[in-house]
Structures are given as structure tokens and as C-alpha cells.
Amino acid sequence: MSAGTIPVRRFPDGDALGDALAAEIAEGIASARIAGRRYLLGCPGGRSARTTYAALARRLAGSDLGHLVIAMMDEYLVPGPDGALRAADPAAHYSCRGFAEREIAGPLNARAARPIPAEGIWLPDAADPAAYEARLTAAGGIDLFILASGASDGHVAFNPPGSDPDGGPWIVPLPESTRRDNLATFPDFRSLDEVPRHGVSVGLGTIVRCSRRARLVLIGGGKRTAAARVMDAGGYDASWPASVVHRCTDGEIWLDAAAAAG
């Protein structure tokens, strides 16, 4: 089945989806190792890819992961003592670096014959956002970019509706719709006031230019609206940024039965 010009894959539940995507990623990681090159996996934080990360840890048990790079999409920014924005403390429950260390690299390394090196987790830097795309490009691009969609406004990474479709990494003032979605993504937030108001993120253009493959993952009933919007768009729709998957090289939409029910 396709939505517009890109394939759509449906799965009975999130675990089945995660296992299938992990199989595709694991094959790419193994092929990159044989070829003697790095494998860059583009990763979102939060809920959407958790079943994929868990399945990947199972599939890669005993593997050499010394060439794997976890390329995160974004990071929250908070004011420092001088008022300048800086990356959230990795120990914070919502930190994207912390998420990468605890929920992606941690389980993978616990079972690996050779772990992901400490320098194998990449994130954009608020001090020089544009340098991130240059780094990804110099490394040959992201082999597979896992994309997720905000439930209420379709943000992808931290790019809200109306973002520049060709934009690079940037510091994003987070709209209230995105911040409200984050309340569900990170349930330790006690109120909207605790959700950071800024982030540094890859741009929509970064996703298109740097991804060799892109898989938009939609899991659960909470993503029914997102699934319907992306499927109905049939192409890029500026009012729903996750539809950027339609512009990506080898882009696909992956959804489970609950998300597809809409």
C-alpha cells in the first residue's frame, strides 16, 4: 500500500513494527561493519521508537557496535546562569542525550561484544547548530532516520508547523502545542511550566538532505490523527511537518493497527 508515492507498511501492534524495523537496521549495521565504515542511525527520543530500540538490543546481542553512531535529532535547551541557552543536563529526565545514553546505547552496549564508543552519540550543539548538518554530511549521511510525529501538531524533531522545509539545524522556540505533547512523552513533567521553551534541532531540510532512508513510525491510538494527516497529505504539507517523509529518499510510513484505525 502507498500514500501518494511512498510505501506504507502496517503491523498488528507496536512490538511487531519495532521488531521489523530493528531487523532492517541490524542488517544495515552488519553490512556497514563488513564494508569497514560507520553506520549512522538517526534517532528520536520519546515513545515512538521504544519498541524498535528494545528489539534492536535483542537482535544485536553479541555484535560489534564500535562503528555505530547514534545521531539524535534534537536536544532541549534551558537558560544557564548567565541567561544564555544551553543543553539540558543529561541527568534530567527529559534530556535527549540522557535518553540516548539510558534507553538506546545502554541496552545495546550491555549485550554487545564491542560497545558503541563514548563519542558515538551525536547531538546538535546550540553554540553552532549548522555544524551538525556539516558533520552528518561529512560522515556520509544518516543510513536510516527514524522519524516520529507529534500527536497534536505533527512536529518532527522540534520543527513545528510552518517551519522552513529546506531549513538546517536551528534553535527552536517551542510552541505550546509541542510542549503539551512533551507532557505525555515525558510523564515526569508535573506541569506545562516545567517543559523547556526552547530546543536545538535538525531542520526539515537536514532530514531530507542527510537521510539515505527514512521510516516514519506511528504507534498507538494517540497517533491516529497523525497517521491520517500524513497519509491523506500524499506529499509534503507545511501544516504537518512529519509529512516531510514524503520528500525523503527511500521514505516509508510504518504504523500499527491502533494508529491505522483512524
Buried (B, 14 or more C-beta within 10 A) or exposed (E): EEBBEBEBEBBEEBBBBBBBBBBBBBEBBBEBBEEEEBBBBBBBBBBBBBBBBBBBBBBBEEBBBBBBBBBBBBBBBBEEEEEEBBBBEBEBEBBBBBBBBBBBBBBBBEBBEBBBBEEBBBBBBBEEBBEBBEBBEEBBBBBBBBBBBBBBBBBBBBBBBEBEBEBBBBBBEBBEBBBBBBBEBBEEBEEEEEBBBBBBBBBBBBBBBBBBBBBBBBBBEBBBBBBBBBBEBBEBBBEBBBBBBBBBEEBBBBBBBBBBEB
